[in-house]
């Protein structure tokens, strides 16, 4: 168990412009690692977040703890130097379906050597636009059920990557939030049907099974617009006693600040699937430990390996994060048995 403030999670970062100034002097050494220097390769990347979002800005640094920063750092270790033998092209799909379509088309028109996606919805959109450009999803759920790959072991086609959770997570989230708030009678499940796996059903089967065995009513709470978040959460401020679960959903990540603000306003306990929500002031999260492994596959593809020959990989570790200060503000006392299992406790 680790106790440290949230700020301790942030690693020192080197600005992209500083790194690029160093690239020219170190290129020969990196090329000696084996990366080909015959032409500039293009690595496209798609994000559901606005380019002004804090998470996007953090990712634009060289910090290995961010998705893009980890990609650039990982490629550098393998001999690929940005601005020397590869170019990173980032596009944002933030702004609705039309924006997603145009962002995808912009990347496809560049004829990149590989495209890195950050969510299930983005992967589906890119795959619909190209069956030839290699695609690596940094996070996706149910890639077989969504038709991205033929199987996890043998994807086939032009896509592979990394999954971020399993269907059983729904039941696990309910177990943890009920352990935190033992007297809940109902649990609201927050999600956007358009952006969560199988419109929510990917997690709901295990969640509803757990609810049936623990005597908790499940209340589906779909939202489609940012303006609906406050009212949706406010419904659970009144009796009977309630808590909420946030599903894996890029829409909810984009609107995480509004969600956290509403849970504080209405004093509604909620559990989240990613540490991003904890960084914004959430109560607790349970999900895969952030491991930036996409550089492994991007490197192999840049060297000629077919995406469909690379097996889809699952998370290797899950972590439980708890914020005791937020718990106290909600009038909750986290059981010691739960604190003892936490990977990180924030104050």
C-alpha positions as CSV (number, residue, x, y, z in Angstrom):
1,X,0.0,0.0,0.0
2,X,1.4,3.4,-1.0
3,X,0.3,6.7,0.5
4,X,1.3,9.8,-1.4
5,X,-0.4,12.9,-2.7
6,X,-1.7,12.9,-6.2
7,X,1.0,15.3,-7.4
8,X,3.6,12.6,-6.7
9,X,2.3,10.6,-9.6
10,X,3.5,13.2,-12.1
11,X,7.0,12.4,-13.5
12,X,9.3,15.2,-14.7
13,X,8.7,15.8,-18.4
14,X,11.0,17.0,-21.2
15,X,9.2,19.3,-23.6
16,X,8.9,18.1,-27.2
17,X,10.8,21.0,-28.6
18,X,13.7,20.3,-26.2
19,X,13.8,16.7,-27.3
20,X,13.8,17.6,-31.0
21,X,16.8,19.9,-30.4
22,X,18.7,16.9,-29.1
23,X,17.6,14.6,-31.9
24,X,20.1,15.7,-34.5
25,X,23.1,15.0,-32.3
26,X,21.9,11.6,-31.3
27,X,20.3,10.3,-34.5
28,X,23.4,8.3,-35.6
29,X,23.4,6.4,-32.4
30,X,19.7,5.7,-32.5
31,X,19.9,4.5,-36.1
32,X,22.6,2.1,-35.1
33,X,19.9,0.4,-33.0
34,X,18.4,-0.9,-36.2
35,X,15.7,1.6,-37.3
36,X,15.8,2.1,-41.0
37,X,16.8,5.6,-42.2
38,X,15.7,5.4,-45.8
39,X,12.6,7.6,-45.4
40,X,10.5,9.4,-42.8
41,X,7.9,7.0,-41.5
42,X,4.5,8.4,-40.5
43,X,2.8,7.3,-37.3
44,X,-0.8,8.6,-37.0
45,X,-2.5,8.9,-33.7
46,X,-6.2,9.6,-32.9
47,X,-7.5,11.0,-29.6
48,X,-11.1,11.4,-28.4
49,X,-10.0,14.3,-26.2
50,X,-9.8,17.9,-27.2
51,X,-6.2,19.1,-28.0
52,X,-6.7,21.6,-25.2
53,X,-7.6,18.9,-22.7
54,X,-5.2,18.5,-19.8
55,X,-4.6,14.8,-20.6
56,X,-3.8,15.6,-24.2
57,X,-1.3,18.3,-23.1
58,X,0.3,15.9,-20.7
59,X,0.5,13.3,-23.5
60,X,2.3,15.8,-25.7
61,X,5.3,15.7,-23.4
62,X,8.0,13.0,-23.4
63,X,6.9,11.6,-20.1
64,X,6.8,7.8,-20.3
65,X,3.7,7.8,-18.1
66,X,1.5,9.3,-20.8
67,X,0.3,7.5,-23.9
68,X,1.9,9.6,-26.6
69,X,4.9,10.4,-24.5
70,X,5.4,6.7,-23.8
71,X,5.0,5.9,-27.4
72,X,7.7,8.5,-28.5
73,X,10.0,7.4,-25.6
74,X,9.5,3.7,-26.5
75,X,10.2,4.3,-30.2
76,X,13.3,6.3,-29.3
77,X,14.6,3.3,-27.4
78,X,14.1,1.2,-30.5
79,X,15.9,3.6,-32.8
80,X,13.0,5.8,-34.1
81,X,13.7,9.5,-33.6
82,X,10.9,11.9,-34.1
83,X,11.8,14.4,-36.8
84,X,14.7,12.2,-38.0
85,X,13.2,9.0,-39.2
86,X,9.6,9.2,-38.2
87,X,6.9,11.8,-37.9
88,X,4.0,11.8,-35.4
89,X,0.7,13.1,-36.7
90,X,-1.9,13.7,-34.0
91,X,-5.6,14.3,-34.7
92,X,-8.5,14.9,-32.3
93,X,-12.0,13.4,-32.9
94,X,-13.5,15.6,-30.2
95,X,-16.7,17.3,-31.3
96,X,-19.1,14.6,-32.4
97,X,-19.5,12.1,-35.3
98,X,-18.7,14.5,-38.0
99,X,-15.5,15.6,-36.3
100,X,-14.5,11.9,-35.8
101,X,-15.1,11.2,-39.5
102,X,-13.0,14.1,-40.7
103,X,-10.2,13.4,-38.3
104,X,-10.0,9.8,-39.5
105,X,-10.1,10.9,-43.1
106,X,-7.3,13.4,-42.5
107,X,-5.1,10.6,-41.1
108,X,-5.9,8.1,-43.8
109,X,-5.2,10.7,-46.5
110,X,-1.6,11.0,-45.1
111,X,-1.1,7.3,-45.9
112,X,0.7,6.7,-42.6
113,X,2.6,3.5,-41.9
114,X,0.5,2.8,-38.8
115,X,-2.4,4.5,-37.0
116,X,-2.6,4.4,-33.1
117,X,-6.2,4.7,-31.7
118,X,-7.1,5.3,-28.1
119,X,-10.6,3.8,-27.8
120,X,-13.1,1.3,-29.1
121,X,-15.1,3.9,-31.0
122,X,-12.0,5.4,-32.7
123,X,-10.8,1.9,-33.7
124,X,-14.2,1.1,-35.3
125,X,-14.1,4.4,-37.2
126,X,-10.6,4.0,-38.6
127,X,-11.2,0.3,-39.5
128,X,-14.3,1.4,-41.4
129,X,-12.1,3.8,-43.4
130,X,-9.2,1.5,-44.2
131,X,-8.6,-2.2,-44.5
132,X,-4.9,-1.8,-45.5
133,X,-3.2,0.7,-43.2
134,X,-2.1,-1.1,-40.0
135,X,-4.0,-0.1,-36.9
136,X,-2.9,-0.5,-33.2
137,X,-5.5,0.2,-30.5
138,X,-3.9,1.4,-27.3
139,X,-7.1,0.5,-25.4
140,X,-10.2,-1.3,-26.6
141,X,-12.8,-3.5,-25.2
142,X,-14.2,-6.7,-26.7
143,X,-12.2,-6.6,-30.0
144,X,-13.5,-9.9,-31.1
145,X,-17.2,-9.0,-30.4
146,X,-16.7,-5.7,-32.1
147,X,-15.4,-7.5,-35.2
148,X,-12.0,-5.9,-35.0
149,X,-10.1,-9.2,-34.9
150,X,-10.8,-12.8,-35.7
151,X,-9.4,-13.9,-32.4
152,X,-7.1,-12.5,-29.7
153,X,-4.3,-15.0,-30.5
154,X,-4.6,-14.6,-34.3
155,X,-6.2,-11.2,-35.1
156,X,-5.8,-11.4,-38.9
157,X,-6.6,-8.3,-41.0
158,X,-4.9,-5.0,-40.4
159,X,-5.5,-4.4,-36.7
160,X,-4.2,-5.5,-33.3
161,X,-3.5,-3.9,-29.9
162,X,-4.3,-4.0,-26.2
163,X,-7.5,-4.5,-24.3
164,X,-8.3,-2.5,-21.2
165,X,-10.8,-4.6,-19.2
166,X,-13.0,-7.7,-19.2
167,X,-16.8,-8.1,-18.9
168,X,-16.4,-9.3,-15.3
169,X,-15.3,-5.8,-14.3
170,X,-19.0,-4.8,-13.9
171,X,-19.5,-7.1,-11.0
172,X,-16.2,-6.1,-9.4
173,X,-17.0,-2.4,-9.5
174,X,-20.3,-3.2,-7.7
175,X,-18.5,-5.3,-5.1
176,X,-16.1,-2.5,-4.3
177,X,-18.6,0.4,-4.2
178,X,-20.9,-1.7,-1.9
179,X,-18.0,-2.5,0.4
180,X,-17.4,1.3,0.5
181,X,-21.1,2.1,1.1
182,X,-22.6,-1.1,2.6
183,X,-26.1,0.2,3.0
184,X,-26.8,1.2,-0.6
185,X,-30.2,0.0,-1.9
186,X,-29.6,1.0,-5.6
187,X,-26.7,1.7,-7.9
188,X,-26.8,4.0,-10.9
189,X,-24.8,3.0,-13.9
190,X,-23.5,6.0,-15.9
191,X,-22.7,5.5,-19.6
192,X,-23.2,6.8,-23.1
193,X,-24.7,4.1,-25.2
194,X,-22.9,5.4,-28.3
195,X,-19.4,5.3,-26.8
196,X,-19.3,2.4,-24.3
197,X,-18.7,-1.3,-25.4
198,X,-21.9,-2.9,-26.7
199,X,-23.9,0.1,-25.6
200,X,-23.1,-0.9,-22.0
201,X,-24.1,-4.6,-22.2
202,X,-20.4,-5.7,-22.2
203,X,-20.3,-4.9,-18.4
204,X,-24.0,-5.1,-17.4
205,X,-24.4,-8.9,-17.4
206,X,-21.8,-9.4,-14.6
207,X,-23.0,-6.2,-12.8
208,X,-26.6,-7.4,-12.8
209,X,-25.7,-10.8,-11.6
210,X,-23.7,-9.4,-8.7
211,X,-26.6,-7.0,-7.9
212,X,-29.1,-9.8,-7.8
213,X,-27.0,-11.7,-5.3
214,X,-26.4,-8.7,-3.1
215,X,-30.0,-7.3,-3.2
216,X,-29.1,-4.0,-4.9
217,X,-31.3,-2.5,-7.6
218,X,-29.4,-1.5,-10.8
219,X,-30.6,1.7,-12.4
220,X,-29.3,2.3,-15.9
221,X,-28.4,6.0,-16.4
222,X,-27.6,6.7,-20.0
223,X,-26.3,10.2,-21.0
224,X,-25.6,11.5,-24.5
225,X,-24.7,15.1,-23.9
226,X,-22.5,16.9,-21.4
227,X,-25.5,18.9,-20.3
228,X,-27.3,15.8,-19.1
229,X,-24.6,14.7,-16.6
230,X,-25.6,17.0,-13.7
231,X,-29.3,15.9,-13.7
232,X,-28.4,12.2,-14.2
233,X,-26.2,12.2,-11.1
234,X,-28.6,14.4,-9.1
235,X,-31.3,11.7,-9.4
236,X,-29.3,9.6,-6.9
237,X,-29.0,12.2,-4.1
238,X,-32.4,11.3,-2.7
239,X,-33.5,8.1,-0.8
240,X,-33.2,5.2,-1.1
241,X,-29.5,5.2,-0.5
242,X,-27.5,5.0,-3.7
243,X,-24.1,5.0,-5.2
244,X,-22.9,5.0,-8.9
245,X,-20.6,3.2,-11.3
246,X,-19.0,4.8,-14.3
247,X,-18.5,2.4,-17.2
248,X,-15.4,2.4,-19.5
249,X,-16.5,5.1,-21.8
250,X,-14.5,7.8,-23.8
251,X,-17.4,10.2,-23.5
252,X,-17.2,10.0,-19.7
253,X,-13.4,10.5,-19.7
254,X,-13.9,13.7,-21.8
255,X,-16.5,14.9,-19.4
256,X,-14.8,13.7,-16.2
257,X,-14.6,17.2,-14.6
258,X,-18.4,17.7,-14.9
259,X,-19.0,14.2,-13.5
260,X,-16.7,14.8,-10.5
261,X,-18.3,18.2,-9.8
262,X,-21.8,16.7,-9.9
263,X,-20.9,13.9,-7.5
264,X,-19.5,16.4,-5.1
265,X,-22.5,18.7,-5.4
266,X,-25.0,15.9,-4.8
267,X,-22.7,13.9,-2.4
268,X,-23.1,10.7,-4.5
269,X,-20.3,8.1,-4.2
270,X,-19.1,6.8,-7.5
271,X,-16.4,4.3,-8.6
272,X,-14.5,4.8,-11.9
273,X,-12.6,2.6,-14.2
274,X,-9.5,4.8,-14.8
275,X,-7.1,6.9,-12.7
276,X,-8.0,9.9,-14.9
277,X,-11.1,10.4,-12.7
278,X,-9.0,10.2,-9.5
279,X,-6.7,12.9,-10.9
280,X,-9.8,15.1,-11.3
281,X,-10.9,14.4,-7.7
282,X,-12.8,11.1,-7.8
283,X,-13.6,8.9,-4.8
284,X,-12.2,5.6,-6.0
285,X,-11.2,3.7,-9.2
286,X,-10.5,0.2,-10.1
287,X,-9.0,-0.7,-13.5
288,X,-5.9,-1.7,-15.4
289,X,-2.6,-0.3,-14.4
290,X,-1.5,2.2,-17.0
291,X,1.2,0.5,-19.1
292,X,2.3,2.2,-22.3
293,X,3.1,-0.8,-24.5
294,X,2.1,0.4,-27.9
295,X,5.7,1.2,-28.9
296,X,6.4,-2.5,-29.0
297,X,3.8,-3.1,-31.8
298,X,4.3,0.2,-33.6
299,X,8.0,-0.6,-33.9
300,X,7.4,-4.1,-35.2
301,X,4.9,-2.8,-37.8
302,X,7.3,-0.1,-38.9
303,X,9.9,-2.8,-39.5
304,X,7.5,-4.9,-41.7
305,X,5.5,-7.1,-39.3
306,X,1.8,-7.5,-40.2
307,X,-0.6,-6.2,-37.6
308,X,-2.8,-9.2,-38.0
309,X,0.1,-11.5,-37.0
310,X,0.6,-9.8,-33.6
311,X,-1.7,-11.2,-30.8
312,X,-4.0,-8.9,-28.9
313,X,-2.7,-8.4,-25.4
314,X,-4.7,-8.1,-22.2
315,X,-3.9,-6.0,-19.0
316,X,-1.3,-7.6,-16.8
317,X,-2.3,-5.9,-13.6
318,X,-5.3,-4.0,-12.1
319,X,-5.1,-1.4,-9.4
320,X,-7.4,0.0,-6.7
321,X,-7.1,3.8,-5.9
322,X,-8.9,5.5,-3.0
323,X,-9.1,9.1,-2.0
324,X,-9.8,9.4,1.7
325,X,-10.2,13.1,1.6
326,X,-13.1,12.8,-0.9
327,X,-14.5,9.9,1.2
328,X,-14.6,12.1,4.3
329,X,-16.3,14.9,2.3
330,X,-19.0,12.4,1.4
331,X,-19.4,11.3,5.0
332,X,-17.9,7.9,4.3
333,X,-15.5,5.9,6.4
334,X,-13.5,3.5,4.2
335,X,-13.3,0.1,5.8
336,X,-9.8,-0.9,6.9
337,X,-10.1,-4.2,5.0
338,X,-10.6,-2.2,1.8
339,X,-7.8,0.3,2.5
340,X,-5.4,-2.7,3.1
341,X,-6.1,-3.9,-0.5
342,X,-5.6,-0.5,-2.1
343,X,-2.6,0.1,-4.3
344,X,-2.7,3.8,-3.6
345,X,-4.4,5.9,-1.0
346,X,-4.7,9.6,-1.7
347,X,-5.2,12.3,0.9
